[in-house]
Amino acid sequence: MTLVLTYLSYQQRNIPCANSISCANNLSAVVENNTQGTFLGQQVDVPEIDLSLDQQNSVVLGVDDDLNPKHIYVDLSQQKLLAFEGTNLFFETLVSTGKWGRTPPGEYRIWVKIRSTRMAGGSGNDAYDLPNVPYVMFFYNSQLSKDRGYSLHGAYWHNNFGHEMSHGCINMRTIDAEVIYNWASPTTKTTTTHESKEDPGTLVSVCNQVQLTEGSSPVCLE
């Protein structure tokens, strides 16, 4: 069963891409139950997604205001994600960043949140084709355009968090990705939610290393 919920078309460009289906074809919100995926040449079971449960459990987490702006930091050296509200740590978890394609350091902003999509890419032994990738948060900046397909998202196909395991995206346990998805802006309204002038996306800093000082905001180190 395949449920296509929205469709956004993007032109192909001759640039590297974190996942080829999103970049070459679309960034649709798609649910595909009763199917299997492929990761590193192995078939993997695909968890089913029931969108009706999302509607029942819809919630906005945390506080976001001028005094306590939300900000996500990703520490590549420690393979950790830290979610801050001002100088207060809201959430911390292990992640998996790029192994077969480096996650580029920089400061980004979430521009769209998609409840579920299909991601595919790679080649040969590191090829992957994964339906129902959950809680996807695509980010961009002036150097890393939206059609490059970089995102934070849940990952059900491995449990090696704390180590590099992706093709450039930032993998989290599904349960952790759900927390960040419900916490980060733009505020989730439908299965696909875009940022707007009134509801801009949360800042995402991908750092080679994050320096933490009590009572201060984190600092990215080279």
Biotite code that builds the C-alpha atoms (Angstrom):
import biotite.structure as struc

atoms = struc.array([
    struc.Atom([0.000, 0.000, 0.000], chain_id="A", res_id=1, res_name="MET", atom_name="CA", element="C"),
    struc.Atom([1.402, 3.401, -0.972], chain_id="A", res_id=2, res_name="THR", atom_name="CA", element="C"),
    struc.Atom([-0.076, 6.677, 0.217], chain_id="A", res_id=3, res_name="LEU", atom_name="CA", element="C"),
    struc.Atom([1.258, 9.814, -1.454], chain_id="A", res_id=4, res_name="VAL", atom_name="CA", element="C"),
    struc.Atom([0.259, 12.839, 0.571], chain_id="A", res_id=5, res_name="LEU", atom_name="CA", element="C"),
    struc.Atom([1.932, 15.808, -1.116], chain_id="A", res_id=6, res_name="THR", atom_name="CA", element="C"),
    struc.Atom([4.212, 16.427, -4.050], chain_id="A", res_id=7, res_name="TYR", atom_name="CA", element="C"),
    struc.Atom([7.041, 18.903, -4.542], chain_id="A", res_id=8, res_name="LEU", atom_name="CA", element="C"),
    struc.Atom([8.983, 18.790, -7.794], chain_id="A", res_id=9, res_name="SER", atom_name="CA", element="C"),
    struc.Atom([12.633, 19.776, -8.103], chain_id="A", res_id=10, res_name="TYR", atom_name="CA", element="C"),
    struc.Atom([14.837, 19.894, -11.180], chain_id="A", res_id=11, res_name="GLN", atom_name="CA", element="C"),
    struc.Atom([17.856, 17.617, -11.404], chain_id="A", res_id=12, res_name="GLN", atom_name="CA", element="C"),
    struc.Atom([21.202, 19.325, -10.992], chain_id="A", res_id=13, res_name="ARG", atom_name="CA", element="C"),
    struc.Atom([24.719, 18.042, -11.400], chain_id="A", res_id=14, res_name="ASN", atom_name="CA", element="C"),
    struc.Atom([25.656, 18.389, -7.726], chain_id="A", res_id=15, res_name="ILE", atom_name="CA", element="C"),
    struc.Atom([26.211, 15.904, -4.903], chain_id="A", res_id=16, res_name="PRO", atom_name="CA", element="C"),
    struc.Atom([23.068, 14.856, -3.108], chain_id="A", res_id=17, res_name="CYS", atom_name="CA", element="C"),
    struc.Atom([22.316, 13.244, 0.237], chain_id="A", res_id=18, res_name="ALA", atom_name="CA", element="C"),
    struc.Atom([19.588, 11.034, -1.217], chain_id="A", res_id=19, res_name="ASN", atom_name="CA", element="C"),
    struc.Atom([18.879, 10.682, -4.897], chain_id="A", res_id=20, res_name="SER", atom_name="CA", element="C"),
    struc.Atom([15.114, 10.156, -4.862], chain_id="A", res_id=21, res_name="ILE", atom_name="CA", element="C"),
    struc.Atom([14.500, 13.415, -3.006], chain_id="A", res_id=22, res_name="SER", atom_name="CA", element="C"),
    struc.Atom([16.902, 15.360, -5.196], chain_id="A", res_id=23, res_name="CYS", atom_name="CA", element="C"),
    struc.Atom([16.037, 13.868, -8.570], chain_id="A", res_id=24, res_name="ALA", atom_name="CA", element="C"),
    struc.Atom([12.298, 13.435, -8.245], chain_id="A", res_id=25, res_name="ASN", atom_name="CA", element="C"),
    struc.Atom([10.433, 14.856, -5.263], chain_id="A", res_id=26, res_name="ASN", atom_name="CA", element="C"),
    struc.Atom([10.264, 15.578, -1.568], chain_id="A", res_id=27, res_name="LEU", atom_name="CA", element="C"),
    struc.Atom([6.847, 14.010, -1.096], chain_id="A", res_id=28, res_name="SER", atom_name="CA", element="C"),
    struc.Atom([5.385, 12.793, 2.159], chain_id="A", res_id=29, res_name="ALA", atom_name="CA", element="C"),
    struc.Atom([4.888, 9.105, 1.389], chain_id="A", res_id=30, res_name="VAL", atom_name="CA", element="C"),
    struc.Atom([3.769, 6.125, 3.487], chain_id="A", res_id=31, res_name="VAL", atom_name="CA", element="C"),
    struc.Atom([4.503, 2.667, 2.049], chain_id="A", res_id=32, res_name="GLU", atom_name="CA", element="C"),
    struc.Atom([3.434, -0.148, 4.351], chain_id="A", res_id=33, res_name="ASN", atom_name="CA", element="C"),
    struc.Atom([3.775, -3.908, 3.780], chain_id="A", res_id=34, res_name="ASN", atom_name="CA", element="C"),
    struc.Atom([7.092, -3.612, 1.969], chain_id="A", res_id=35, res_name="THR", atom_name="CA", element="C"),
    struc.Atom([10.840, -4.093, 2.504], chain_id="A", res_id=36, res_name="GLN", atom_name="CA", element="C"),
    struc.Atom([13.869, -1.870, 2.186], chain_id="A", res_id=37, res_name="GLY", atom_name="CA", element="C"),
    struc.Atom([17.513, -2.387, 1.244], chain_id="A", res_id=38, res_name="THR", atom_name="CA", element="C"),
    struc.Atom([20.582, -1.204, 3.145], chain_id="A", res_id=39, res_name="PHE", atom_name="CA", element="C"),
    struc.Atom([24.170, -2.223, 2.322], chain_id="A", res_id=40, res_name="LEU", atom_name="CA", element="C"),
    struc.Atom([22.967, -5.081, 0.155], chain_id="A", res_id=41, res_name="GLY", atom_name="CA", element="C"),
    struc.Atom([20.690, -6.528, 2.837], chain_id="A", res_id=42, res_name="GLN", atom_name="CA", element="C"),
    struc.Atom([16.916, -6.545, 2.982], chain_id="A", res_id=43, res_name="GLN", atom_name="CA", element="C"),
    struc.Atom([15.466, -4.838, 6.039], chain_id="A", res_id=44, res_name="VAL", atom_name="CA", element="C"),
    struc.Atom([11.972, -4.858, 7.478], chain_id="A", res_id=45, res_name="ASP", atom_name="CA", element="C"),
    struc.Atom([10.117, -1.572, 7.143], chain_id="A", res_id=46, res_name="VAL", atom_name="CA", element="C"),
    struc.Atom([8.074, -0.465, 10.181], chain_id="A", res_id=47, res_name="PRO", atom_name="CA", element="C"),
    struc.Atom([4.491, 0.423, 9.350], chain_id="A", res_id=48, res_name="GLU", atom_name="CA", element="C"),
    struc.Atom([3.264, 3.962, 9.913], chain_id="A", res_id=49, res_name="ILE", atom_name="CA", element="C"),
    struc.Atom([-0.268, 4.756, 11.078], chain_id="A", res_id=50, res_name="ASP", atom_name="CA", element="C"),
    struc.Atom([-0.926, 8.456, 10.546], chain_id="A", res_id=51, res_name="LEU", atom_name="CA", element="C"),
    struc.Atom([-4.138, 8.322, 12.585], chain_id="A", res_id=52, res_name="SER", atom_name="CA", element="C"),
    struc.Atom([-2.006, 7.809, 15.702], chain_id="A", res_id=53, res_name="LEU", atom_name="CA", element="C"),
    struc.Atom([-0.095, 11.009, 14.905], chain_id="A", res_id=54, res_name="ASP", atom_name="CA", element="C"),
    struc.Atom([-3.346, 12.974, 14.915], chain_id="A", res_id=55, res_name="GLN", atom_name="CA", element="C"),
    struc.Atom([-4.318, 11.543, 18.297], chain_id="A", res_id=56, res_name="GLN", atom_name="CA", element="C"),
    struc.Atom([-0.920, 12.228, 19.874], chain_id="A", res_id=57, res_name="ASN", atom_name="CA", element="C"),
    struc.Atom([-0.173, 15.611, 18.270], chain_id="A", res_id=58, res_name="SER", atom_name="CA", element="C"),
    struc.Atom([1.877, 17.795, 20.642], chain_id="A", res_id=59, res_name="VAL", atom_name="CA", element="C"),
    struc.Atom([4.321, 20.701, 20.539], chain_id="A", res_id=60, res_name="VAL", atom_name="CA", element="C"),
    struc.Atom([7.273, 20.216, 22.889], chain_id="A", res_id=61, res_name="LEU", atom_name="CA", element="C"),
    struc.Atom([9.398, 22.791, 24.670], chain_id="A", res_id=62, res_name="GLY", atom_name="CA", element="C"),
    struc.Atom([9.384, 26.579, 24.735], chain_id="A", res_id=63, res_name="VAL", atom_name="CA", element="C"),
    struc.Atom([10.480, 28.824, 21.862], chain_id="A", res_id=64, res_name="ASP", atom_name="CA", element="C"),
    struc.Atom([10.669, 32.577, 22.411], chain_id="A", res_id=65, res_name="ASP", atom_name="CA", element="C"),
    struc.Atom([13.103, 35.462, 22.012], chain_id="A", res_id=66, res_name="ASP", atom_name="CA", element="C"),
    struc.Atom([14.724, 34.678, 25.367], chain_id="A", res_id=67, res_name="LEU", atom_name="CA", element="C"),
    struc.Atom([14.978, 30.920, 24.760], chain_id="A", res_id=68, res_name="ASN", atom_name="CA", element="C"),
    struc.Atom([15.351, 30.326, 21.012], chain_id="A", res_id=69, res_name="PRO", atom_name="CA", element="C"),
    struc.Atom([15.469, 26.713, 19.933], chain_id="A", res_id=70, res_name="LYS", atom_name="CA", element="C"),
    struc.Atom([18.756, 25.601, 18.379], chain_id="A", res_id=71, res_name="HIS", atom_name="CA", element="C"),
    struc.Atom([20.012, 22.164, 17.344], chain_id="A", res_id=72, res_name="ILE", atom_name="CA", element="C"),
    struc.Atom([23.731, 21.369, 17.550], chain_id="A", res_id=73, res_name="TYR", atom_name="CA", element="C"),
    struc.Atom([25.313, 18.295, 15.960], chain_id="A", res_id=74, res_name="VAL", atom_name="CA", element="C"),
    struc.Atom([28.788, 17.357, 17.234], chain_id="A", res_id=75, res_name="ASP", atom_name="CA", element="C"),
    struc.Atom([30.536, 15.350, 14.512], chain_id="A", res_id=76, res_name="LEU", atom_name="CA", element="C"),
    struc.Atom([33.444, 14.372, 16.779], chain_id="A", res_id=77, res_name="SER", atom_name="CA", element="C"),
    struc.Atom([31.140, 12.908, 19.428], chain_id="A", res_id=78, res_name="GLN", atom_name="CA", element="C"),
    struc.Atom([28.311, 11.835, 17.088], chain_id="A", res_id=79, res_name="GLN", atom_name="CA", element="C"),
    struc.Atom([25.818, 13.614, 19.315], chain_id="A", res_id=80, res_name="LYS", atom_name="CA", element="C"),
    struc.Atom([22.834, 15.894, 18.845], chain_id="A", res_id=81, res_name="LEU", atom_name="CA", element="C"),
    struc.Atom([22.043, 18.523, 21.458], chain_id="A", res_id=82, res_name="LEU", atom_name="CA", element="C"),
    struc.Atom([18.799, 20.511, 21.402], chain_id="A", res_id=83, res_name="ALA", atom_name="CA", element="C"),
    struc.Atom([18.944, 23.800, 23.306], chain_id="A", res_id=84, res_name="PHE", atom_name="CA", element="C"),
    struc.Atom([16.391, 26.387, 24.349], chain_id="A", res_id=85, res_name="GLU", atom_name="CA", element="C"),
    struc.Atom([18.576, 29.432, 24.896], chain_id="A", res_id=86, res_name="GLY", atom_name="CA", element="C"),
    struc.Atom([21.276, 28.237, 27.301], chain_id="A", res_id=87, res_name="THR", atom_name="CA", element="C"),
    struc.Atom([19.165, 25.313, 28.580], chain_id="A", res_id=88, res_name="ASN", atom_name="CA", element="C"),
    struc.Atom([19.718, 21.789, 27.292], chain_id="A", res_id=89, res_name="LEU", atom_name="CA", element="C"),
    struc.Atom([16.356, 20.297, 26.292], chain_id="A", res_id=90, res_name="PHE", atom_name="CA", element="C"),
    struc.Atom([17.470, 16.996, 24.759], chain_id="A", res_id=91, res_name="PHE", atom_name="CA", element="C"),
    struc.Atom([20.646, 15.057, 23.965], chain_id="A", res_id=92, res_name="GLU", atom_name="CA", element="C"),
    struc.Atom([21.105, 11.850, 22.005], chain_id="A", res_id=93, res_name="THR", atom_name="CA", element="C"),
    struc.Atom([23.584, 9.877, 19.931], chain_id="A", res_id=94, res_name="LEU", atom_name="CA", element="C"),
    struc.Atom([23.340, 10.168, 16.149], chain_id="A", res_id=95, res_name="VAL", atom_name="CA", element="C"),
    struc.Atom([24.986, 8.761, 13.042], chain_id="A", res_id=96, res_name="SER", atom_name="CA", element="C"),
    struc.Atom([26.305, 11.246, 10.503], chain_id="A", res_id=97, res_name="THR", atom_name="CA", element="C"),
    struc.Atom([27.920, 10.750, 7.091], chain_id="A", res_id=98, res_name="GLY", atom_name="CA", element="C"),
    struc.Atom([30.220, 7.803, 6.436], chain_id="A", res_id=99, res_name="LYS", atom_name="CA", element="C"),
    struc.Atom([29.729, 7.340, 2.686], chain_id="A", res_id=100, res_name="TRP", atom_name="CA", element="C"),
    struc.Atom([29.273, 11.089, 2.183], chain_id="A", res_id=101, res_name="GLY", atom_name="CA", element="C"),
    struc.Atom([30.381, 13.588, 4.820], chain_id="A", res_id=102, res_name="ARG", atom_name="CA", element="C"),
    struc.Atom([27.787, 15.648, 6.666], chain_id="A", res_id=103, res_name="THR", atom_name="CA", element="C"),
    struc.Atom([28.916, 19.199, 5.863], chain_id="A", res_id=104, res_name="PRO", atom_name="CA", element="C"),
    struc.Atom([29.645, 21.461, 8.852], chain_id="A", res_id=105, res_name="PRO", atom_name="CA", element="C"),
    struc.Atom([27.806, 24.785, 8.858], chain_id="A", res_id=106, res_name="GLY", atom_name="CA", element="C"),
    struc.Atom([24.813, 26.656, 10.189], chain_id="A", res_id=107, res_name="GLU", atom_name="CA", element="C"),
    struc.Atom([21.508, 25.715, 8.595], chain_id="A", res_id=108, res_name="TYR", atom_name="CA", element="C"),
    struc.Atom([17.791, 26.161, 9.059], chain_id="A", res_id=109, res_name="ARG", atom_name="CA", element="C"),
    struc.Atom([15.023, 23.576, 8.821], chain_id="A", res_id=110, res_name="ILE", atom_name="CA", element="C"),
    struc.Atom([12.877, 24.459, 5.815], chain_id="A", res_id=111, res_name="TRP", atom_name="CA", element="C"),
    struc.Atom([10.414, 21.560, 5.682], chain_id="A", res_id=112, res_name="VAL", atom_name="CA", element="C"),
    struc.Atom([9.315, 18.728, 7.954], chain_id="A", res_id=113, res_name="LYS", atom_name="CA", element="C"),
    struc.Atom([7.953, 15.543, 6.370], chain_id="A", res_id=114, res_name="ILE", atom_name="CA", element="C"),
    struc.Atom([6.403, 12.774, 8.436], chain_id="A", res_id=115, res_name="ARG", atom_name="CA", element="C"),
    struc.Atom([7.623, 10.000, 6.148], chain_id="A", res_id=116, res_name="SER", atom_name="CA", element="C"),
    struc.Atom([9.371, 9.639, 2.808], chain_id="A", res_id=117, res_name="THR", atom_name="CA", element="C"),
    struc.Atom([11.379, 7.191, 0.729], chain_id="A", res_id=118, res_name="ARG", atom_name="CA", element="C"),
    struc.Atom([15.139, 7.671, 0.482], chain_id="A", res_id=119, res_name="MET", atom_name="CA", element="C"),
    struc.Atom([17.471, 5.946, -1.945], chain_id="A", res_id=120, res_name="ALA", atom_name="CA", element="C"),
    struc.Atom([20.974, 6.430, -3.251], chain_id="A", res_id=121, res_name="GLY", atom_name="CA", element="C"),
    struc.Atom([24.519, 5.155, -3.075], chain_id="A", res_id=122, res_name="GLY", atom_name="CA", element="C"),
    struc.Atom([25.903, 2.543, -5.423], chain_id="A", res_id=123, res_name="SER", atom_name="CA", element="C"),
    struc.Atom([27.302, -0.959, -5.300], chain_id="A", res_id=124, res_name="GLY", atom_name="CA", element="C"),
    struc.Atom([27.779, -2.329, -1.798], chain_id="A", res_id=125, res_name="ASN", atom_name="CA", element="C"),
    struc.Atom([26.655, 0.889, -0.129], chain_id="A", res_id=126, res_name="ASP", atom_name="CA", element="C"),
    struc.Atom([23.402, 1.323, -2.077], chain_id="A", res_id=127, res_name="ALA", atom_name="CA", element="C"),
    struc.Atom([20.201, 1.850, -0.118], chain_id="A", res_id=128, res_name="TYR", atom_name="CA", element="C"),
    struc.Atom([16.480, 2.084, -0.834], chain_id="A", res_id=129, res_name="ASP", atom_name="CA", element="C"),
    struc.Atom([14.415, 2.766, 2.269], chain_id="A", res_id=130, res_name="LEU", atom_name="CA", element="C"),
    struc.Atom([10.656, 3.399, 2.428], chain_id="A", res_id=131, res_name="PRO", atom_name="CA", element="C"),
    struc.Atom([8.969, 5.010, 5.432], chain_id="A", res_id=132, res_name="ASN", atom_name="CA", element="C"),
    struc.Atom([11.949, 7.048, 6.607], chain_id="A", res_id=133, res_name="VAL", atom_name="CA", element="C"),
    struc.Atom([10.308, 8.731, 9.615], chain_id="A", res_id=134, res_name="PRO", atom_name="CA", element="C"),
    struc.Atom([10.313, 12.261, 11.019], chain_id="A", res_id=135, res_name="TYR", atom_name="CA", element="C"),
    struc.Atom([12.351, 13.958, 8.306], chain_id="A", res_id=136, res_name="VAL", atom_name="CA", element="C"),
    struc.Atom([13.587, 17.533, 8.800], chain_id="A", res_id=137, res_name="MET", atom_name="CA", element="C"),
    struc.Atom([15.329, 18.931, 5.721], chain_id="A", res_id=138, res_name="PHE", atom_name="CA", element="C"),
    struc.Atom([17.794, 21.777, 6.306], chain_id="A", res_id=139, res_name="PHE", atom_name="CA", element="C"),
    struc.Atom([19.631, 24.240, 4.077], chain_id="A", res_id=140, res_name="TYR", atom_name="CA", element="C"),
    struc.Atom([21.639, 27.465, 3.886], chain_id="A", res_id=141, res_name="ASN", atom_name="CA", element="C"),
    struc.Atom([22.945, 29.759, 1.137], chain_id="A", res_id=142, res_name="SER", atom_name="CA", element="C"),
    struc.Atom([25.746, 27.301, 0.296], chain_id="A", res_id=143, res_name="GLN", atom_name="CA", element="C"),
    struc.Atom([23.776, 24.060, 0.744], chain_id="A", res_id=144, res_name="LEU", atom_name="CA", element="C"),
    struc.Atom([20.636, 24.412, -1.356], chain_id="A", res_id=145, res_name="SER", atom_name="CA", element="C"),
    struc.Atom([17.319, 22.759, -0.574], chain_id="A", res_id=146, res_name="LYS", atom_name="CA", element="C"),
    struc.Atom([17.603, 20.306, -3.461], chain_id="A", res_id=147, res_name="ASP", atom_name="CA", element="C"),
    struc.Atom([20.713, 18.718, -1.947], chain_id="A", res_id=148, res_name="ARG", atom_name="CA", element="C"),
    struc.Atom([18.451, 16.611, 0.285], chain_id="A", res_id=149, res_name="GLY", atom_name="CA", element="C"),
    struc.Atom([20.271, 16.865, 3.637], chain_id="A", res_id=150, res_name="TYR", atom_name="CA", element="C"),
    struc.Atom([18.140, 16.193, 6.694], chain_id="A", res_id=151, res_name="SER", atom_name="CA", element="C"),
    struc.Atom([17.759, 14.970, 10.223], chain_id="A", res_id=152, res_name="LEU", atom_name="CA", element="C"),
    struc.Atom([15.583, 11.861, 10.387], chain_id="A", res_id=153, res_name="HIS", atom_name="CA", element="C"),
    struc.Atom([14.823, 8.627, 12.145], chain_id="A", res_id=154, res_name="GLY", atom_name="CA", element="C"),
    struc.Atom([16.590, 5.429, 11.089], chain_id="A", res_id=155, res_name="ALA", atom_name="CA", element="C"),
    struc.Atom([15.192, 1.927, 11.580], chain_id="A", res_id=156, res_name="TYR", atom_name="CA", element="C"),
    struc.Atom([17.758, 0.044, 9.443], chain_id="A", res_id=157, res_name="TRP", atom_name="CA", element="C"),
    struc.Atom([20.666, 0.141, 11.879], chain_id="A", res_id=158, res_name="HIS", atom_name="CA", element="C"),
    struc.Atom([21.308, 0.523, 15.611], chain_id="A", res_id=159, res_name="ASN", atom_name="CA", element="C"),
    struc.Atom([24.882, 1.781, 15.463], chain_id="A", res_id=160, res_name="ASN", atom_name="CA", element="C"),
    struc.Atom([24.228, 5.286, 16.759], chain_id="A", res_id=161, res_name="PHE", atom_name="CA", element="C"),
    struc.Atom([27.316, 7.060, 18.023], chain_id="A", res_id=162, res_name="GLY", atom_name="CA", element="C"),
    struc.Atom([29.160, 6.023, 14.846], chain_id="A", res_id=163, res_name="HIS", atom_name="CA", element="C"),
    struc.Atom([29.116, 7.337, 11.270], chain_id="A", res_id=164, res_name="GLU", atom_name="CA", element="C"),
    struc.Atom([26.570, 5.324, 9.293], chain_id="A", res_id=165, res_name="MET", atom_name="CA", element="C"),
    struc.Atom([24.852, 7.609, 6.766], chain_id="A", res_id=166, res_name="SER", atom_name="CA", element="C"),
    struc.Atom([25.308, 8.994, 3.277], chain_id="A", res_id=167, res_name="HIS", atom_name="CA", element="C"),
    struc.Atom([25.338, 12.555, 4.616], chain_id="A", res_id=168, res_name="GLY", atom_name="CA", element="C"),
    struc.Atom([22.120, 12.906, 6.596], chain_id="A", res_id=169, res_name="CYS", atom_name="CA", element="C"),
    struc.Atom([21.894, 12.853, 10.387], chain_id="A", res_id=170, res_name="ILE", atom_name="CA", element="C"),
    struc.Atom([20.380, 9.558, 11.586], chain_id="A", res_id=171, res_name="ASN", atom_name="CA", element="C"),
    struc.Atom([18.629, 9.202, 14.939], chain_id="A", res_id=172, res_name="MET", atom_name="CA", element="C"),
    struc.Atom([16.694, 6.472, 16.674], chain_id="A", res_id=173, res_name="ARG", atom_name="CA", element="C"),
    struc.Atom([13.094, 6.822, 15.573], chain_id="A", res_id=174, res_name="THR", atom_name="CA", element="C"),
    struc.Atom([11.933, 7.557, 19.122], chain_id="A", res_id=175, res_name="ILE", atom_name="CA", element="C"),
    struc.Atom([14.494, 10.398, 19.374], chain_id="A", res_id=176, res_name="ASP", atom_name="CA", element="C"),
    struc.Atom([13.675, 11.761, 15.919], chain_id="A", res_id=177, res_name="ALA", atom_name="CA", element="C"),
    struc.Atom([10.022, 11.973, 16.957], chain_id="A", res_id=178, res_name="GLU", atom_name="CA", element="C"),
    struc.Atom([10.963, 14.146, 19.947], chain_id="A", res_id=179, res_name="VAL", atom_name="CA", element="C"),
    struc.Atom([13.027, 16.550, 17.818], chain_id="A", res_id=180, res_name="ILE", atom_name="CA", element="C"),
    struc.Atom([10.351, 16.591, 15.086], chain_id="A", res_id=181, res_name="TYR", atom_name="CA", element="C"),
    struc.Atom([7.667, 17.618, 17.588], chain_id="A", res_id=182, res_name="ASN", atom_name="CA", element="C"),
    struc.Atom([9.997, 20.133, 19.254], chain_id="A", res_id=183, res_name="TRP", atom_name="CA", element="C"),
    struc.Atom([11.573, 21.862, 16.255], chain_id="A", res_id=184, res_name="ALA", atom_name="CA", element="C"),
    struc.Atom([10.025, 24.591, 14.126], chain_id="A", res_id=185, res_name="SER", atom_name="CA", element="C"),
    struc.Atom([8.151, 25.017, 11.896], chain_id="A", res_id=186, res_name="PRO", atom_name="CA", element="C"),
    struc.Atom([5.286, 23.840, 14.085], chain_id="A", res_id=187, res_name="THR", atom_name="CA", element="C"),
    struc.Atom([3.900, 20.612, 12.655], chain_id="A", res_id=188, res_name="THR", atom_name="CA", element="C"),
    struc.Atom([0.537, 21.214, 11.003], chain_id="A", res_id=189, res_name="LYS", atom_name="CA", element="C"),
    struc.Atom([0.194, 18.418, 8.431], chain_id="A", res_id=190, res_name="THR", atom_name="CA", element="C"),
    struc.Atom([2.281, 15.528, 7.127], chain_id="A", res_id=191, res_name="THR", atom_name="CA", element="C"),
    struc.Atom([4.357, 18.118, 5.247], chain_id="A", res_id=192, res_name="THR", atom_name="CA", element="C"),
    struc.Atom([5.033, 21.433, 6.994], chain_id="A", res_id=193, res_name="THR", atom_name="CA", element="C"),
    struc.Atom([7.063, 24.269, 5.455], chain_id="A", res_id=194, res_name="HIS", atom_name="CA", element="C"),
    struc.Atom([8.708, 27.084, 7.332], chain_id="A", res_id=195, res_name="GLU", atom_name="CA", element="C"),
    struc.Atom([7.275, 30.569, 6.832], chain_id="A", res_id=196, res_name="SER", atom_name="CA", element="C"),
    struc.Atom([8.106, 34.141, 7.748], chain_id="A", res_id=197, res_name="LYS", atom_name="CA", element="C"),
    struc.Atom([5.796, 33.809, 10.743], chain_id="A", res_id=198, res_name="GLU", atom_name="CA", element="C"),
    struc.Atom([7.112, 30.355, 11.701], chain_id="A", res_id=199, res_name="ASP", atom_name="CA", element="C"),
    struc.Atom([10.767, 30.027, 10.607], chain_id="A", res_id=200, res_name="PRO", atom_name="CA", element="C"),
    struc.Atom([12.589, 26.741, 10.901], chain_id="A", res_id=201, res_name="GLY", atom_name="CA", element="C"),
    struc.Atom([14.833, 25.924, 13.841], chain_id="A", res_id=202, res_name="THR", atom_name="CA", element="C"),
    struc.Atom([18.546, 26.648, 13.422], chain_id="A", res_id=203, res_name="LEU", atom_name="CA", element="C"),
    struc.Atom([20.803, 23.584, 12.987], chain_id="A", res_id=204, res_name="VAL", atom_name="CA", element="C"),
    struc.Atom([24.548, 23.944, 13.619], chain_id="A", res_id=205, res_name="SER", atom_name="CA", element="C"),
    struc.Atom([26.632, 21.030, 12.349], chain_id="A", res_id=206, res_name="VAL", atom_name="CA", element="C"),
    struc.Atom([29.977, 21.353, 14.140], chain_id="A", res_id=207, res_name="CYS", atom_name="CA", element="C"),
    struc.Atom([33.255, 19.493, 13.984], chain_id="A", res_id=208, res_name="ASN", atom_name="CA", element="C"),
    struc.Atom([33.156, 19.827, 17.765], chain_id="A", res_id=209, res_name="GLN", atom_name="CA", element="C"),
    struc.Atom([30.789, 21.529, 20.204], chain_id="A", res_id=210, res_name="VAL", atom_name="CA", element="C"),
    struc.Atom([32.143, 23.395, 23.219], chain_id="A", res_id=211, res_name="GLN", atom_name="CA", element="C"),
    struc.Atom([29.798, 23.478, 26.202], chain_id="A", res_id=212, res_name="LEU", atom_name="CA", element="C"),
    struc.Atom([30.050, 26.027, 29.004], chain_id="A", res_id=213, res_name="THR", atom_name="CA", element="C"),
    struc.Atom([27.545, 26.113, 31.852], chain_id="A", res_id=214, res_name="GLU", atom_name="CA", element="C"),
    struc.Atom([25.239, 29.100, 31.602], chain_id="A", res_id=215, res_name="GLY", atom_name="CA", element="C"),
    struc.Atom([26.233, 29.889, 28.016], chain_id="A", res_id=216, res_name="SER", atom_name="CA", element="C"),
    struc.Atom([25.090, 28.829, 24.567], chain_id="A", res_id=217, res_name="SER", atom_name="CA", element="C"),
    struc.Atom([27.187, 26.113, 22.886], chain_id="A", res_id=218, res_name="PRO", atom_name="CA", element="C"),
    struc.Atom([29.992, 27.150, 20.552], chain_id="A", res_id=219, res_name="VAL", atom_name="CA", element="C"),
    struc.Atom([31.042, 25.380, 17.346], chain_id="A", res_id=220, res_name="CYS", atom_name="CA", element="C"),
    struc.Atom([34.793, 24.666, 17.156], chain_id="A", res_id=221, res_name="LEU", atom_name="CA", element="C"),
    struc.Atom([36.737, 24.015, 13.950], chain_id="A", res_id=222, res_name="GLU", atom_name="CA", element="C"),
])
